[in-house]
């Protein structure tokens, strides 16, 4: 544990009550987490004037999902047609294949990054967010629980009017990333963004290989924010 973590955890245990956490969350966050949030804000700015939903595949504990939802609530409060859709089975990396490599140092194992114990809390947080939204009668966030390899295509088929402004892929693994691209790429608007959390990160080869497989060697020009290590990259559909 690095010194900053030790200090923050100590302060949380000693001095923090519920009100402090809710009202002063920024006081207790680490720089690295805010950097990723700033990167997500930059991406959101590229799509905020487009129609279409934000789709996130790989929700984990909901940090980026609810960040994008807060951006919509802040900058597009009157537009209730746009939602944030989160897809996850909340079982971590249990469905790994040989294309996904193996690196226990970053949690790239069958047991890694498993939010199962947080699932019910996340659903409660989403309910609280929707209740606190500008128009609580029109929920902003929708969670789709299940294997993305099945639920992505099923959701697209059941919602022919679905159009997407931002597709955020953060599943780390080859098969669900490929399945999400196959289901949702046709629904992504021209000018929409694909955001890749682990692209070109050596410890997580599956996501990169899935993107390159889907585009059959003609991968769009992928960029990233030089000041942030994550997300791994993004590109705009032309």
MOPEWO-V559342 format. One record per backbone hydrogen bond with DSSP energy under -1.0 kcal/mol. CO is the residue of the C=O (numbers start at 1). NH is the residue of the N-H. If there is no record, write none. Layout:
co: [CO:CO]
nh: [NH:NH]
This chain:
co: [2:3:4:5:6:7:8:9:10:11:17:18:19:20:24:25:30:31:32:33:34:35:36:37:38:39:40:41:43:44:44:47:53:53:54:55:56:57:59:62:63:64:65:66:67:68:69:70:71:72:76:78:83:84:85:86:87:88:93:97:98:103:103:104:107:108:109:112:115:116:118:119:120:121:122:123:124:125:126:127:128:135:140:142:144:147:147:148:150:151:152:153:154:155:159:163:164:165:166:167:168:169:173:174:175:176:177:178:179:180:181:184:185:187:189:192:193:194:195:196:198:201:205:206:207:208:209:210:211:212:215:223:225:233:234:235:237]
nh: [6:7:8:9:10:11:12:13:14:15:21:22:23:24:27:28:34:35:36:37:38:39:40:41:42:43:44:45:46:47:48:50:165:166:85:168:87:170:62:66:67:68:69:70:71:72:73:74:75:76:79:80:54:142:56:144:58:146:96:100:101:106:108:107:109:103:112:93:118:119:122:123:124:125:126:127:128:129:130:131:132:138:84:86:88:150:151:152:154:155:156:157:158:159:162:53:189:193:55:195:57:197:177:178:179:180:181:182:183:184:185:187:188:164:192:237:167:235:169:233:201:204:209:210:211:212:213:214:215:217:218:234:228:196:223:194:191]
